[in-house]
Amino acid sequence: MSVTMTTDVRSLVLEWTECFNRHDPDGAASHMAQDCVFTNVGNGTRIEGRAAIRDDVVNLLAMWSELHIEVTDLLVADDAFTKQWIMTGVHSGDVPGLPATGKPFRIRGCGVGRVRGGRIVAVTEYWNMAEFLAQVGILPPSA
């Protein structure tokens, strides 16, 4: 995929986020370096490489319909970024051990990443899986 990326880190991160909002796995993957690493602390996964990240976005969109990510804060320093976000959607797709509930969710999180050559080379996303599970009725609500 030959996509010209901006060298402006802020614009790159916002464009990448918009790909999720458009439900565009190819677009999201195009913002990643070939050798990128995506660590998802919320679900405990580490994904390496652009193709694997694209597949992960496909799976995410199959599990969570109406997915939307609102960037609430974005800090950039040289080639690094921190993005706070609110993600909303509907738990509409089954995953192993977790059948779809059809319930909406709203979770807060943040991502920390680095950019090289106009593409994202590393991202670690932090969010609370228990918050999600409580909202979709799999865990009891927290006190």
MOUR-V943216 format. One record per backbone hydrogen bond with DSSP energy under -1.0 kcal/mol. CO is the residue of the C=O (numbers start at 1). NH is the residue of the N-H. E is the energy in kcal/mol with one decimal. If there is no record, write none. Layout:
co->{CO	CO}
nh->{NH	NH}
e->{E	E}
This chain:
co->{8	9	10	11	12	13	14	15	16	17	18	19	20	24	25	26	28	29	31	33	34	36	37	38	39	40	40	45	47	49	50	51	52	53	54	55	56	57	58	59	60	63	63	65	68	70	73	75	77	79	80	81	82	83	84	84	85	86	87	88	89	90	90	91	95	98	103	105	107	109	110	111	112	113	114	114	116	119	120	121	122	123	124	125	126	128	129	130	131	132	133	133	134}
nh->{12	13	14	15	16	17	18	19	20	21	22	24	23	28	29	30	31	32	120	36	50	49	123	47	125	44	45	40	38	53	54	55	56	57	58	59	60	61	62	63	64	92	93	90	88	86	84	82	80	115	77	113	75	111	72	73	109	70	107	68	105	65	92	102	98	95	91	89	87	85	126	83	124	81	121	122	119	116	33	37	114	39	112	41	110	132	133	134	135	136	138	139	137}
e->{-2.5	-2.5	-2.2	-2.7	-2.5	-2.2	-2.1	-1.3	-1.0	-1.7	-1.8	-2.9	-1.2	-2.4	-2.5	-2.0	-1.0	-2.0	-3.1	-1.7	-1.3	-3.1	-2.2	-3.2	-2.9	-1.3	-1.5	-3.1	-3.1	-2.0	-2.3	-2.1	-1.9	-2.1	-2.2	-2.3	-2.5	-2.6	-1.5	-1.7	-2.8	-1.4	-2.0	-2.6	-2.6	-2.0	-2.7	-2.3	-2.5	-2.5	-2.3	-2.6	-2.9	-2.4	-2.1	-1.3	-2.2	-2.9	-2.7	-2.3	-2.3	-1.6	-1.7	-3.1	-2.9	-1.7	-2.8	-1.5	-3.1	-2.8	-3.5	-2.9	-2.4	-2.3	-2.5	-1.3	-1.4	-2.8	-3.0	-1.6	-2.2	-3.1	-2.3	-2.5	-2.2	-1.4	-2.8	-2.3	-1.8	-1.8	-2.4	-1.5	-1.0}
